[in-house]
Amino acid sequence: MAATLPNVSADLIWEVVRAQNAFLVNRNDAGGLQLSRDPLNLVNKHSRKYAGFVNDKVRLHPRPIELDIPPSLERFDPSQHHAIGVVPNEKGGVKVISKNQKNFNKPSKGYTEVTYGGNKSSRKTYSAVARQAAAGGYRGDLREAAVQRVSAIRRSQRAVKATPEKKPRGVKAKAAAAAEAEA
């Protein structure tokens, strides 16, 4: 994608594609609400902050070479944009998708997928996704959104229980019991 090329600004790409792109969903009946179907957009809001196809893991503005700061002392820059996404897996469970720094110029290898199976407990899946997001240096709000997305996907994959019949209570229960006793 053009968003991962180092010579193209992510801000420029957003300005070009924000009004028209394949992921944009306009809801006129909800007061002109704009949503996004981007798999790397965890909150499905159409905004520059959450647009995964624009944001990347590659540092947009590398630190100047004349500053001799050891990497261990370099702090995480909150303005650095990252892209992480959670999608349902075909066989149950979830897939966590993120952009791959090493292969930013190879579209077929530009994404990394980690699969968490449906047979794993939900709590373990939540903690694994949160750990993966934290280890990758993603923003805190994206970590929360990733866990919420995993929770919603796992809830949707559960089998729906049939609602039990309503039992008569109180006076109606006594009348039903009396009717059964007579029959």
N, C-alpha and C positions, 0 to 999 in steps of 0.2 A: 504494500500500500504506500501511497505517497506520504502518508503521515509519519512513517518511520524513517524516511530519508533525512539525513542530517542537514541537508541544505535547504529544506523546506520548513518554514515555521509552522508549528501546530496552530498558532493563532490565525495565520493566513488561511490555512486549510479550513478552519472553523468558519471564518468569515465567508469563504467561498461556498461552502456546502451547508451552512446552517439553515437556509430557507428551503432547500430542496436536497434531500438525500433519500436513499432507499430505506432507512430506518425510521424516518419521521412519520408520526401518526398524528393527524389533526383531529381534534374532537370539537366540532363547532357547537354541538348541543350542550357542552359543559363549559360554555363561556370562552371558547377559543383555546382550550387546554391543548398543549403539545406534549406528546409522549414519544418514547423511543423504543424500537424493537432491537436495538443493538445488543448482541450477546455479551459485550463487555461493559454494558451499562447496568449496574446493579440496582439502581432505583427507578429505572425506566423514565427518568425525566429528561426532556430534550433541553440540555444546557451544556455549556462549554465545560463546566466542572466535571460532569459525569460522562461525557461522550468518550467512549472507549476507542472508537475508531480514529479519533484525533489524538488523544493522550497516549503516551507511550512510556516505556520503561527506560528508554534511552535519555540520558541527561540532555536537556535542550540547550542549556548554557553551561558548558564545562567550566570548572574553576580555572582562573588564570594560572599559567605555569609559573609566573614569578612568585606566587605565594607558595611557600614550602611548608604546607600543613600536612602532617602525617594523616593517612586515611583513618586511623583509629580516633583521631581528634575531630575529624570532620563531622559536623552534625547533619542530621537529616534536614533537608530543605523542604518545608511544606509547600512551597510553590512548585516543586518538581511534580509533574503530573504522572500518574500511573494508570494502568488499565488492568483490571481483573474482572472476570465474569464467572458466573455459575449457571450451568444449564443442566437439565435432566439427562440422565444416561438412558440409553435405549433399553437396557436390561434392568432398570431400577437403580437407585442411587443417584449420585450427582457427578458432574465433571466440572472441575475448576480450570478455567482457561485464563492464561496470561500471555502477554507478549514476551517474546524471547529476545533478549538483548543481543545475543551473539549472531543471530540470523535475521537481523532487521531488514536486510536487503534481499532475503529469499522468502517470497510469499508462502511457499508450501511448507517451509520450516519455521515460519515467523511466530508460531504460537506453540505454547506448551500446554498439554492437557494432563491433569492428574485426576484419576477416577477413584471415587469412593463408592464401593458397592452397596447395594441395598440390604445385604445381609449383616452389615456392620450396624452397631447401635447408633441411634441418632446423636446421642451426647458425644460419642467418640468422633463422629463425623463433624459435628459443630466445632469441637476443640481442634481437630486436625485442620479444618479450613481456617479457623482463627489463627492457628500457629503458622500456617502457610502464608497467610496475608501479613502477619507480623514479621516473619522472617524475610519476606520480600520487600519490606519497607513501605508498605502501602499506608495510605492515610487511615487514621482511626475510624473515621466515619465510613470508609469503605470496608473495614473489617466488620463493623456492626452490620452493614448492609449485606455483606456476603453471608454472614451467619443467618440473618433474617431470610435471605433468599433460599438458603439450604433448608431452613425450617419449613418454608412454604412448599418447596418442592417435595420434601419428604412427607409432609402432611397430605399432599395431593396424591402421592403414590400408595398411601395406605388403602386397604380394602374398606369399603363403606359397609358399616354394620346395618342390618335391617332394623328399623325401628320396632320395638316390641309393641304388642297390642296393649291398649290402655285397659287396665283392670278397674272394675267399678269399685268405688270407695264409699264408705259411710252407709247411708240409707239404701242406696242402689245396690251395694254389695249384699246387704242383708236380704233385700228383696230377691236378688238373683240366687242366693243360697237357699232361700225358702222355695223358690220355683224349682230348683234342682232336687230338693228334698221331696217335693210332691211328685215329681216325675219319675 
